[in-house]
Amino acid sequence: MEKSKEISKDLRFVFVWFIIGSNFQTPEGTTFICTNNSTKVSISTVKRVLYRHNLKGRSARNKPLLQNRHKKSRLRFATAHGDKDRTFWRNVLWSDETKIELFGHNDHRNVWRKKGEAYKPKNTIPTLKHRGGSIMLWGCFAAGGTSALHKIDGITRDEKYVNILKQHLKTSVRKLKLGHKWVFQMDNDPKHISNVGAKWLKDNKVKVLEWPSQSPDLNPIENVWAELKKRVRARRPTNLTQLHQLCQEECAKIHPTYCGKLVEGYPKRVTHFKQFKGNATKY
């Protein structure tokens, strides 16, 4: 039997509601709709109905898995800090770790080239059978710019993290000219909140910003990492030593104006989190 090209308005509404409110927002889900209902309908008809409701196929965004407890914690943070002015955020020292790959398996670059030049070296991204390795970095920044960038060798345990803080925390505060009421931001990684780390921070009278788990989108240093990786990738390092050197060079080149804009816009980010009730955001 030939599938009907027209379906009732009620059934169209059901299709749209079903796809929006479930896990059928995929081509496979569309096929399921077409083959598992009493009214025969073609895939093109379902797609046409979805387009009429301004629903189009998009790539799903990668975001941390948020359970209800995470959402509540994120919302509490946004509510508690919603009234903080820009002066407060200017005196926050933001920190985190990041991994930078020599030949990332997700590398992507657009190039302008002529037909037949696809395989010229300038138009390719070099790859290795075993990728080529990576380095792990700890870094921090504030409204005044970037500061320390520390290469981490091996597994970061409690004592190693404390040594990083000993080397870089107060020197970064002085370099970035933070006020006497400065606050340190770190996430809830076990090595960050261990008894060893907590004792050192307390002994050194470091005020730590309360932080919700599963919230990299709350931390503007993620924008700094993205900028750093883009700059380093453009210089195409060929070994891990060069990769580390270029990371140091490019991090130092990130202009304080860029960092300042991230911090100046932070109140808007907090408001966004509050509006989304702790759910994932565009940041």
Backbone bond lengths (Angstrom), bond angles and torsions (degrees), N, CA, C in turn:
res aa  C-N    CA-C-N  psi(-1)  N-CA   C-N-CA  omega(-1)  CA-C   N-CA-C  phi
1 M - - - 1.479 - - 1.528 109.44 -
2 E 1.322 116.22 133.50 1.458 120.15 179.26 1.524 110.25 -72.87
3 K 1.320 115.85 136.58 1.461 119.75 -178.49 1.522 110.49 -73.97
4 S 1.318 114.96 140.35 1.464 120.92 -178.49 1.521 110.52 -69.69
5 K 1.333 115.61 143.50 1.457 120.10 178.58 1.517 111.82 -88.61
6 E 1.321 116.88 -12.08 1.451 120.28 -177.74 1.524 109.92 -120.88
7 I 1.312 115.81 140.12 1.457 121.43 175.71 1.514 108.14 -131.72
8 S 1.323 115.96 158.17 1.461 119.89 -175.97 1.513 111.35 -67.71
9 K 1.349 116.05 159.40 1.452 121.31 178.00 1.528 110.62 -61.06
10 D 1.329 115.80 -39.07 1.466 119.29 -179.89 1.516 111.17 -62.34
11 L 1.333 115.48 -43.02 1.451 119.14 -178.61 1.525 110.85 -69.50
12 R 1.322 116.82 -34.83 1.460 120.49 176.19 1.523 110.29 -61.73
13 F 1.322 116.20 -42.11 1.461 120.75 178.44 1.524 110.58 -61.53
14 V 1.340 115.38 -41.79 1.465 119.73 179.94 1.514 110.63 -62.93
15 F 1.332 116.91 -42.50 1.462 120.36 179.13 1.526 110.76 -58.82
16 V 1.330 116.93 -50.13 1.458 121.86 -177.98 1.523 110.47 -61.69
17 W 1.333 115.89 -47.34 1.477 120.01 -179.69 1.519 110.75 -61.03
18 F 1.348 115.82 -42.21 1.456 120.61 -176.62 1.526 111.05 -64.59
19 I 1.316 116.62 -42.47 1.459 120.44 -177.61 1.519 111.30 -72.10
20 I 1.346 117.24 -40.89 1.461 120.20 179.17 1.518 110.94 -65.24
21 G 1.302 117.20 -40.99 1.457 120.38 -172.42 1.504 115.20 -93.64
22 S 1.334 117.92 14.67 1.460 119.35 -178.21 1.510 109.89 -140.95
23 N 1.323 116.05 -167.35 1.454 121.63 179.53 1.524 111.86 -96.98
24 F 1.339 117.43 26.31 1.447 120.66 -176.62 1.528 111.44 -101.12
25 Q 1.348 116.59 26.02 1.454 120.45 -179.13 1.526 110.28 -86.67
26 T 1.319 117.14 48.41 1.456 123.46 -178.63 1.517 108.99 -139.63
27 P 1.335 117.62 165.04 1.474 119.36 174.51 1.526 111.32 -57.23
28 E 1.333 116.70 -37.98 1.457 119.97 178.67 1.521 110.95 -64.05
29 G 1.339 114.90 -36.67 1.465 118.87 178.55 1.511 111.55 -66.02
30 T 1.334 116.15 -38.25 1.463 120.08 177.57 1.523 110.89 -62.51
31 T 1.330 116.25 -42.70 1.466 120.48 177.86 1.514 111.14 -62.47
32 F 1.329 115.93 -39.04 1.467 120.51 178.74 1.523 110.40 -60.91
33 I 1.325 116.98 -43.39 1.461 121.50 178.72 1.531 110.10 -58.72
34 C 1.323 115.97 -42.75 1.455 120.74 -174.59 1.525 112.64 -69.42
35 T 1.316 117.07 -29.91 1.471 120.00 -172.39 1.522 113.36 -106.01
36 N 1.360 117.77 -2.13 1.459 119.58 -176.00 1.526 112.49 -126.95
37 N 1.309 116.71 42.50 1.456 120.03 173.35 1.526 108.29 -143.37
38 S 1.325 115.47 159.26 1.460 120.39 -173.79 1.519 112.50 -69.70
39 T 1.346 117.50 -29.24 1.456 120.61 178.73 1.522 109.20 -91.34
40 K 1.315 117.00 122.22 1.455 120.83 -179.31 1.519 110.20 -70.51
41 V 1.304 116.27 130.81 1.462 120.42 -177.76 1.523 109.17 -147.51
42 S 1.322 116.50 142.74 1.459 120.38 -177.75 1.527 110.96 -85.40
43 I 1.317 115.43 159.74 1.463 120.82 178.42 1.524 110.23 -61.81
44 S 1.336 117.33 -40.20 1.467 120.38 -179.39 1.524 111.26 -62.57
45 T 1.332 116.92 -34.36 1.465 120.52 178.39 1.521 110.50 -66.90
46 V 1.329 116.30 -45.14 1.470 119.93 178.25 1.528 110.03 -59.99
47 K 1.329 116.52 -44.66 1.467 120.01 179.79 1.522 111.18 -62.23
48 R 1.331 116.06 -40.04 1.463 120.04 -179.69 1.524 111.05 -63.42
49 V 1.336 116.39 -39.52 1.471 120.59 177.98 1.526 110.52 -65.20
50 L 1.316 115.66 -41.75 1.465 119.20 179.85 1.522 110.74 -64.01
51 Y 1.333 117.31 -42.10 1.470 121.07 178.73 1.527 111.41 -60.72
52 R 1.319 115.94 -37.21 1.466 119.55 179.28 1.521 111.55 -63.88
53 H 1.322 115.71 -25.92 1.469 120.80 178.53 1.532 111.42 -98.04
54 N 1.341 115.26 21.54 1.463 122.28 177.53 1.527 113.48 59.67
55 L 1.326 116.28 31.23 1.461 121.00 175.38 1.524 108.41 -103.58
56 K 1.345 116.32 122.62 1.452 121.40 -178.76 1.526 109.43 -130.28
57 G 1.309 116.18 154.20 1.457 120.70 179.29 1.515 111.17 -67.05
58 R 1.316 117.33 127.51 1.458 123.28 178.85 1.521 109.33 -136.27
59 S 1.318 115.91 157.63 1.459 119.83 174.41 1.519 109.27 -74.23
60 A 1.334 116.64 133.34 1.462 120.45 177.71 1.520 109.34 -69.30
61 R 1.336 116.45 138.10 1.465 121.57 -179.72 1.526 110.68 -82.47
62 N 1.333 115.74 142.35 1.461 120.69 175.53 1.518 109.63 -82.21
63 K 1.311 116.26 120.43 1.458 121.92 179.19 1.531 109.32 -139.00
64 P 1.344 117.54 151.66 1.470 119.57 178.14 1.526 111.20 -59.21
65 L 1.334 115.11 146.00 1.452 120.15 176.78 1.522 109.29 -68.20
66 L 1.320 116.68 121.53 1.462 121.52 -177.36 1.522 110.49 -111.30
67 Q 1.315 115.79 114.46 1.449 121.12 172.69 1.526 108.30 -87.70
68 N 1.316 117.25 170.80 1.465 120.51 -177.14 1.517 112.14 -57.70
69 R 1.332 117.16 -38.85 1.477 119.74 -179.47 1.526 110.97 -65.26
70 H 1.334 116.80 -33.55 1.459 119.85 177.03 1.530 110.53 -68.34
71 K 1.324 116.04 -43.67 1.465 120.22 -179.73 1.523 111.17 -62.29
72 K 1.323 116.31 -41.62 1.470 120.20 179.08 1.522 110.83 -64.17
73 S 1.336 115.94 -41.19 1.460 120.41 179.51 1.524 111.34 -65.50
74 R 1.320 116.79 -40.88 1.459 121.39 178.41 1.524 111.02 -65.39
75 L 1.317 115.73 -40.82 1.462 119.55 178.69 1.527 111.04 -66.59
76 R 1.335 117.08 -37.98 1.477 120.36 177.17 1.519 110.40 -61.83
77 F 1.322 116.38 -41.61 1.464 120.38 178.62 1.522 110.45 -60.94
78 A 1.333 115.83 -48.21 1.462 120.51 -178.41 1.525 111.14 -62.64
79 T 1.317 116.94 -39.46 1.464 121.05 -179.96 1.528 111.01 -68.87
80 A 1.341 115.98 -43.23 1.464 120.61 -177.27 1.523 112.45 -69.31
81 H 1.343 117.30 -27.67 1.466 120.31 -175.53 1.519 113.22 -111.81
82 G 1.317 116.18 9.18 1.455 119.51 -178.42 1.513 114.57 -65.30
83 D 1.340 116.38 -24.17 1.468 119.46 -177.92 1.527 112.85 -97.23
84 K 1.338 117.71 3.89 1.465 120.20 178.56 1.527 109.70 -72.28
85 D 1.320 115.01 133.09 1.468 118.16 -179.48 1.529 110.31 -87.52
86 R 1.318 115.61 178.45 1.468 120.53 -176.40 1.513 112.06 -64.95
87 T 1.317 118.58 -27.67 1.468 121.33 178.73 1.525 110.26 -60.51
88 F 1.329 116.81 -40.19 1.461 120.50 178.80 1.525 110.54 -63.06
89 W 1.329 116.98 -48.33 1.459 120.36 -175.94 1.520 111.94 -69.65
90 R 1.324 118.06 -26.83 1.463 120.60 176.92 1.519 111.93 -66.38
91 N 1.313 116.59 -20.01 1.462 120.62 -178.15 1.529 112.33 -105.84
92 V 1.323 115.52 22.53 1.461 120.39 174.01 1.525 108.63 -99.10
93 L 1.334 116.03 133.48 1.461 121.31 173.13 1.531 106.98 -99.73
94 W 1.339 115.47 109.64 1.460 121.61 -176.14 1.519 109.86 -87.91
95 S 1.339 117.59 139.92 1.465 119.73 -177.40 1.527 111.09 -142.96
96 D 1.326 115.29 161.55 1.466 121.01 174.88 1.518 108.97 178.79
97 E 1.340 115.35 169.64 1.461 121.48 171.72 1.522 109.14 -105.64
98 T 1.314 114.88 156.97 1.462 119.53 174.15 1.522 109.51 -150.01
99 K 1.327 115.71 151.52 1.466 120.96 175.73 1.520 108.64 -105.40
100 I 1.322 115.71 132.98 1.460 120.55 178.09 1.520 108.56 -120.46
101 E 1.324 116.26 121.34 1.457 121.72 -177.28 1.518 111.49 -89.62
102 L 1.326 114.55 144.68 1.459 119.46 176.90 1.519 110.39 -68.71
103 F 1.333 115.98 -47.99 1.458 120.69 174.68 1.518 106.72 -127.93
104 G 1.328 116.69 86.39 1.455 120.45 -176.96 1.510 111.86 -63.68
105 H 1.348 116.49 136.39 1.459 120.32 -179.71 1.512 111.93 -70.32
106 N 1.341 116.87 -11.81 1.469 119.75 178.56 1.532 112.11 -106.06
107 D 1.330 115.88 12.66 1.463 118.65 -178.19 1.524 110.70 -58.74
108 H 1.312 115.07 139.02 1.467 120.76 178.16 1.520 107.19 -147.73
109 R 1.315 115.81 135.99 1.453 119.38 178.39 1.511 108.30 -148.77
110 N 1.320 116.73 135.02 1.464 121.06 174.61 1.523 108.92 -88.56
111 V 1.322 116.48 142.02 1.461 120.41 178.54 1.527 109.64 -133.03
112 W 1.320 114.98 152.96 1.464 121.09 171.78 1.527 106.27 -97.75
113 R 1.321 117.71 122.68 1.457 120.89 -178.15 1.523 110.59 -149.18
114 K 1.300 114.79 163.09 1.453 121.13 175.76 1.523 109.98 -90.41
115 K 1.314 115.64 161.57 1.452 120.96 177.43 1.527 109.35 -60.51
116 G 1.322 116.27 134.46 1.458 120.62 179.65 1.516 114.28 90.28
117 E 1.353 117.63 -2.29 1.468 121.02 -178.34 1.524 112.76 -109.03
118 A 1.332 116.44 18.34 1.466 120.43 -175.66 1.515 112.93 -60.64
119 Y 1.363 116.92 -30.58 1.458 119.69 -172.83 1.526 113.46 -104.87
120 K 1.319 116.94 11.52 1.456 118.77 172.09 1.530 108.73 -68.29
121 P 1.345 118.49 143.67 1.467 121.29 -175.85 1.519 114.48 -50.89
122 K 1.327 117.19 -38.23 1.464 119.29 -177.31 1.528 112.26 -69.38
123 N 1.352 116.09 -16.36 1.467 120.17 -178.12 1.522 113.33 -106.46
124 T 1.318 117.02 12.16 1.459 120.62 -179.27 1.521 110.74 -122.47
125 I 1.315 115.60 161.72 1.455 122.30 173.54 1.525 106.84 -110.79
126 P 1.341 118.10 116.76 1.468 119.59 -177.36 1.517 111.58 -66.15
127 T 1.320 115.98 139.29 1.458 121.31 177.40 1.521 109.37 -130.03
128 L 1.319 115.36 157.92 1.454 122.00 175.60 1.516 108.68 -123.80
129 K 1.341 115.93 155.69 1.454 120.07 -178.88 1.525 110.96 -58.32
130 H 1.320 116.02 -39.40 1.460 120.40 179.92 1.533 110.77 -112.35
131 R 1.324 115.47 36.76 1.464 125.10 174.86 1.527 113.81 68.39
132 G 1.328 120.19 -50.14 1.457 120.62 -177.86 1.498 113.29 116.49
133 G 1.326 117.43 -1.89 1.455 120.10 174.71 1.513 113.61 92.14
134 S 1.310 114.99 -179.78 1.454 121.36 -178.18 1.517 109.55 -155.63
135 I 1.313 116.18 168.51 1.461 121.74 174.08 1.527 108.59 -126.66
136 M 1.310 115.78 150.96 1.460 121.96 176.96 1.528 108.17 -108.31
137 L 1.321 115.33 132.26 1.465 120.80 -177.20 1.525 110.84 -124.98
138 W 1.318 115.55 143.58 1.462 121.80 167.11 1.510 106.79 -109.15
139 G 1.322 116.64 136.63 1.451 119.46 179.55 1.507 112.12 -147.65
140 C 1.327 115.40 170.24 1.465 120.72 177.65 1.519 109.39 -148.97
141 F 1.333 115.23 159.06 1.458 120.43 176.80 1.522 108.56 -156.15
142 A 1.311 115.22 166.79 1.471 122.03 175.90 1.527 107.14 -146.51
143 A 1.304 115.97 -174.38 1.465 120.18 -177.82 1.528 111.76 -59.09
144 G 1.339 116.14 -26.95 1.461 120.61 -177.52 1.512 114.59 -83.35
145 G 1.334 118.10 -3.90 1.461 120.00 178.30 1.515 113.04 134.62
146 T 1.329 114.89 -172.12 1.463 120.69 177.48 1.521 109.21 -87.37
147 S 1.338 115.21 159.37 1.458 119.56 178.30 1.518 110.04 -131.97
148 A 1.313 117.07 -123.40 1.463 120.80 -173.23 1.518 112.56 -66.17
149 L 1.327 114.65 145.93 1.454 122.03 172.21 1.523 105.79 -133.99
150 H 1.311 115.82 108.19 1.471 121.86 -170.85 1.522 110.25 -110.06
151 K 1.327 116.88 124.52 1.462 121.77 177.51 1.529 109.00 -80.18
152 I 1.325 115.80 129.31 1.460 121.92 -178.56 1.523 108.97 -102.09
153 D 1.312 115.84 121.37 1.456 121.00 177.35 1.521 109.61 -99.88
154 G 1.312 116.29 130.09 1.452 119.94 178.50 1.521 112.19 75.21
155 I 1.317 115.25 -163.30 1.459 122.01 -178.34 1.525 109.77 -79.99
156 T 1.324 115.93 133.60 1.462 120.44 179.25 1.528 109.69 -85.01
157 R 1.314 115.54 108.95 1.462 119.52 176.54 1.517 109.36 -103.25
158 D 1.327 116.12 179.04 1.463 121.40 -173.95 1.528 112.29 -52.98
159 E 1.338 115.77 -50.67 1.462 120.41 -175.37 1.524 111.28 -65.94
160 K 1.331 116.21 -37.26 1.463 119.46 179.77 1.526 110.76 -65.71
161 Y 1.325 117.10 -38.50 1.464 120.37 178.33 1.526 110.34 -65.30
162 V 1.322 117.05 -41.71 1.467 120.56 178.37 1.525 110.37 -62.45
163 N 1.324 117.49 -38.64 1.468 120.47 177.86 1.524 111.53 -62.88
164 I 1.341 116.46 -36.92 1.465 120.12 176.21 1.517 110.22 -62.04
165 L 1.338 116.31 -44.49 1.467 120.63 178.72 1.526 110.79 -63.11
166 K 1.313 117.31 -41.34 1.467 121.25 179.27 1.520 111.02 -59.65
167 Q 1.332 115.87 -40.65 1.465 120.43 -177.79 1.519 113.30 -73.06
168 H 1.327 116.90 -37.76 1.463 118.67 -164.36 1.526 116.76 -119.98
169 L 1.312 118.17 -19.96 1.467 117.93 -169.58 1.525 112.34 -64.32
170 K 1.312 116.96 -59.04 1.473 119.33 -174.29 1.526 112.38 -73.24
171 T 1.338 116.91 -30.20 1.470 118.13 175.58 1.524 110.59 -66.60
172 S 1.328 116.60 -35.29 1.469 120.29 177.48 1.523 111.13 -68.34
173 V 1.329 116.59 -39.08 1.463 120.74 178.03 1.517 110.34 -60.28
174 R 1.340 116.25 -42.86 1.476 119.99 179.27 1.527 111.18 -68.84
175 K 1.332 116.42 -43.12 1.461 120.42 -178.59 1.527 111.66 -61.29
176 L 1.327 116.13 -41.38 1.459 120.77 -176.66 1.523 113.10 -89.16
177 K 1.344 115.45 1.48 1.468 122.38 174.20 1.528 112.67 55.41
178 L 1.334 114.44 48.60 1.458 118.94 177.27 1.526 109.71 -76.39
179 G 1.332 116.16 151.63 1.459 121.14 -178.94 1.526 111.92 -70.80
180 H 1.329 116.09 170.91 1.464 119.90 -176.53 1.533 112.06 -68.47
181 K 1.326 117.23 -13.53 1.468 120.76 177.39 1.537 111.43 -101.25
182 W 1.313 115.62 28.82 1.467 119.45 -177.78 1.535 110.78 -63.61
183 V 1.341 114.25 154.47 1.459 121.88 -177.01 1.522 108.41 -128.62
184 F 1.325 115.92 141.18 1.463 121.18 -179.76 1.522 110.34 -100.92
185 Q 1.328 115.93 130.55 1.460 120.90 177.72 1.520 109.83 -107.85
186 M 1.323 115.69 132.51 1.456 122.85 171.73 1.522 107.16 -149.13
187 D 1.331 116.99 156.44 1.462 118.69 -179.79 1.526 110.17 -85.21
188 N 1.328 115.79 -173.52 1.464 120.67 -173.17 1.522 113.60 -96.47
189 D 1.315 116.59 30.50 1.461 119.98 173.96 1.533 108.41 -57.80
190 P 1.339 118.02 138.72 1.468 120.55 -177.44 1.519 114.61 -51.01
191 K 1.329 117.48 -38.31 1.469 118.86 -179.56 1.523 111.91 -70.60
192 H 1.322 116.98 -23.24 1.463 120.64 178.64 1.523 111.60 -75.91
193 I 1.321 115.97 -38.46 1.468 119.75 -173.50 1.529 112.09 -104.88
194 S 1.330 116.69 17.69 1.468 120.44 178.18 1.527 110.59 -66.08
195 N 1.306 116.97 165.14 1.473 121.65 178.50 1.520 111.61 -61.13
196 V 1.346 115.33 -36.91 1.467 119.87 179.86 1.525 110.58 -63.97
197 G 1.332 115.55 -48.03 1.462 119.54 179.93 1.509 112.41 -66.92
198 A 1.335 116.64 -42.84 1.469 120.56 -179.68 1.524 111.23 -60.77
199 K 1.334 116.73 -40.02 1.473 120.87 179.90 1.522 110.98 -64.97
200 W 1.354 116.11 -43.08 1.465 118.57 -179.47 1.530 110.83 -64.05
201 L 1.319 116.48 -43.25 1.465 119.99 179.34 1.524 111.32 -63.04
202 K 1.326 116.49 -40.12 1.467 120.51 179.14 1.517 111.18 -67.81
203 D 1.332 116.00 -44.48 1.475 120.31 -179.70 1.516 111.68 -62.51
204 N 1.324 116.00 -30.36 1.473 119.84 -178.60 1.525 112.44 -98.35
205 K 1.336 115.20 12.26 1.469 122.00 175.05 1.539 112.52 54.20
206 V 1.326 115.07 44.33 1.460 120.44 177.66 1.520 108.50 -94.80
207 K 1.317 115.75 121.50 1.461 120.52 177.39 1.529 108.78 -83.29
208 V 1.328 116.17 125.29 1.467 121.27 -176.05 1.525 110.09 -106.24
209 L 1.309 115.47 134.17 1.458 121.43 179.05 1.528 109.48 -72.77
210 E 1.321 116.93 126.89 1.460 120.79 175.76 1.521 108.80 -59.01
211 W 1.339 116.40 134.64 1.458 118.77 -171.94 1.530 111.80 -135.60
212 P 1.325 117.95 130.76 1.469 120.85 177.78 1.529 111.57 -80.09
213 S 1.321 117.14 144.33 1.461 121.56 178.59 1.530 110.93 -68.78
214 Q 1.321 114.99 160.29 1.465 122.37 177.16 1.530 112.34 57.53
215 S 1.326 116.35 43.06 1.468 118.71 -173.83 1.523 114.05 -133.51
216 P 1.335 118.31 52.39 1.462 118.53 175.46 1.528 112.32 -63.59
217 D 1.343 116.76 -26.33 1.470 119.74 179.78 1.524 112.36 -71.59
218 L 1.329 116.84 -10.73 1.470 120.18 174.34 1.523 111.63 -85.50
219 N 1.317 116.31 -18.05 1.462 120.65 -172.75 1.529 111.25 -97.96
220 P 1.318 118.77 113.96 1.466 120.85 -178.28 1.520 113.81 -67.22
221 I 1.336 117.26 -11.12 1.472 117.49 177.85 1.526 110.60 -66.83
222 E 1.341 117.00 -20.94 1.465 119.47 176.19 1.527 110.52 -62.75
223 N 1.324 116.58 -33.15 1.467 120.10 175.63 1.526 110.57 -68.09
224 V 1.328 115.58 -37.84 1.467 120.06 178.00 1.521 110.13 -65.13
225 W 1.334 116.67 -42.65 1.473 119.87 178.30 1.524 110.69 -61.00
226 A 1.314 116.55 -43.34 1.466 120.12 -179.74 1.528 110.86 -61.68
227 E 1.326 116.33 -41.91 1.462 121.09 178.08 1.522 110.85 -64.61
228 L 1.322 116.56 -42.96 1.462 121.03 179.50 1.534 110.93 -61.82
229 K 1.320 116.67 -46.98 1.463 120.45 -177.97 1.531 111.61 -63.76
230 K 1.322 115.95 -36.89 1.469 120.09 177.85 1.529 110.59 -63.57
231 R 1.329 115.77 -43.40 1.467 120.11 -179.02 1.527 111.24 -66.79
232 V 1.323 116.18 -43.94 1.469 120.42 -178.04 1.519 110.49 -67.08
233 R 1.328 117.02 -41.21 1.462 121.34 179.95 1.530 110.74 -60.30
234 A 1.321 115.97 -37.31 1.465 120.30 -179.22 1.531 112.25 -64.94
235 R 1.339 116.19 -23.87 1.472 119.80 -179.12 1.527 112.02 -91.71
236 R 1.308 117.59 -6.00 1.462 124.49 170.73 1.531 113.68 51.72
237 P 1.312 117.77 65.07 1.468 120.64 176.58 1.528 110.68 -63.58
238 T 1.340 116.23 150.99 1.462 120.32 -175.60 1.532 113.28 -112.10
239 N 1.327 118.17 -8.66 1.460 120.54 176.69 1.527 108.83 -150.81
240 L 1.328 116.64 169.35 1.457 120.62 -174.19 1.525 112.81 -67.91
241 T 1.324 116.60 -33.85 1.468 119.53 177.69 1.521 110.28 -63.35
242 Q 1.322 115.38 -45.30 1.466 119.73 178.48 1.524 110.70 -66.90
243 L 1.315 116.75 -36.48 1.463 121.09 178.13 1.524 110.45 -58.98
244 H 1.318 116.34 -46.81 1.470 120.40 179.19 1.524 111.23 -63.28
245 Q 1.314 116.15 -43.59 1.467 120.35 -179.70 1.528 111.03 -61.62
246 L 1.328 116.51 -43.93 1.462 119.79 -179.36 1.522 111.51 -68.34
247 C 1.322 116.88 -34.00 1.463 119.75 176.03 1.527 110.61 -60.96
248 Q 1.331 116.09 -44.36 1.466 120.39 178.62 1.529 110.99 -62.63
249 E 1.324 115.75 -44.72 1.467 120.43 -178.28 1.524 111.43 -64.53
250 E 1.323 116.23 -48.42 1.454 119.64 -175.62 1.528 112.35 -71.58
251 C 1.313 116.79 -32.16 1.470 119.60 176.94 1.527 109.93 -63.52
252 A 1.331 115.80 -41.36 1.470 120.02 -179.95 1.532 111.53 -67.57
253 K 1.345 116.87 -23.54 1.463 120.73 -177.91 1.534 112.86 -84.77
254 I 1.327 117.54 -14.25 1.461 118.97 179.35 1.529 108.44 -63.45
255 H 1.307 116.15 119.50 1.473 120.66 -170.12 1.527 111.84 -71.18
256 P 1.339 116.44 141.23 1.468 120.03 177.03 1.528 113.41 -54.17
257 T 1.337 116.74 -28.70 1.461 119.69 179.07 1.519 110.98 -61.87
258 Y 1.342 116.15 -39.40 1.468 121.11 178.37 1.521 110.03 -62.43
259 C 1.324 116.27 -46.20 1.473 120.96 179.19 1.521 110.91 -64.30
260 G 1.329 115.70 -40.59 1.454 119.98 -179.56 1.517 112.42 -61.94
261 K 1.335 116.48 -39.79 1.461 120.34 -179.88 1.535 110.84 -65.63
262 L 1.336 117.03 -37.68 1.466 120.22 177.86 1.526 110.90 -60.58
263 V 1.328 115.03 -43.07 1.461 119.50 -177.80 1.526 111.11 -74.57
264 E 1.313 117.48 -39.83 1.459 120.39 -180.00 1.532 111.21 -62.12
265 G 1.315 116.05 -30.45 1.462 119.51 -179.96 1.515 113.73 -88.69
266 Y 1.340 116.81 3.83 1.461 118.51 -174.61 1.532 113.73 -66.41
267 P 1.328 120.13 -38.46 1.474 118.68 176.66 1.526 112.80 -55.56
268 K 1.325 116.39 -35.68 1.464 120.49 177.51 1.523 110.25 -65.84
269 R 1.323 116.40 -37.19 1.468 120.69 178.28 1.525 110.65 -64.23
270 V 1.320 116.79 -42.89 1.466 120.94 179.12 1.524 110.64 -63.20
271 T 1.322 116.36 -42.28 1.470 120.97 177.21 1.522 110.75 -60.25
272 H 1.330 115.95 -40.03 1.462 121.98 179.50 1.528 109.70 -60.89
273 F 1.323 116.65 -43.15 1.461 120.81 179.49 1.527 111.18 -62.84
274 K 1.312 114.85 -39.44 1.463 119.41 -179.98 1.523 110.32 -65.52
275 Q 1.327 116.22 -42.12 1.463 120.80 -179.98 1.529 111.58 -64.28
276 F 1.329 116.39 -33.56 1.462 121.09 -178.71 1.524 112.10 -89.63
277 K 1.336 116.72 5.17 1.474 122.37 175.36 1.532 113.20 54.50
278 G 1.326 114.54 38.20 1.459 119.60 175.50 1.511 114.77 86.08
279 N 1.326 118.10 -1.72 1.453 120.83 178.92 1.542 109.98 -76.78
280 A 1.313 115.83 172.93 1.471 120.66 179.98 1.520 110.38 -60.69
281 T 1.325 115.35 146.20 1.467 121.91 -179.17 1.520 110.59 -121.50
282 K 1.320 115.36 -178.74 1.462 120.69 -179.55 1.529 112.11 -76.58
283 Y 1.329 117.55 -12.70 1.468 120.35 -174.64 1.525 111.73 -76.90
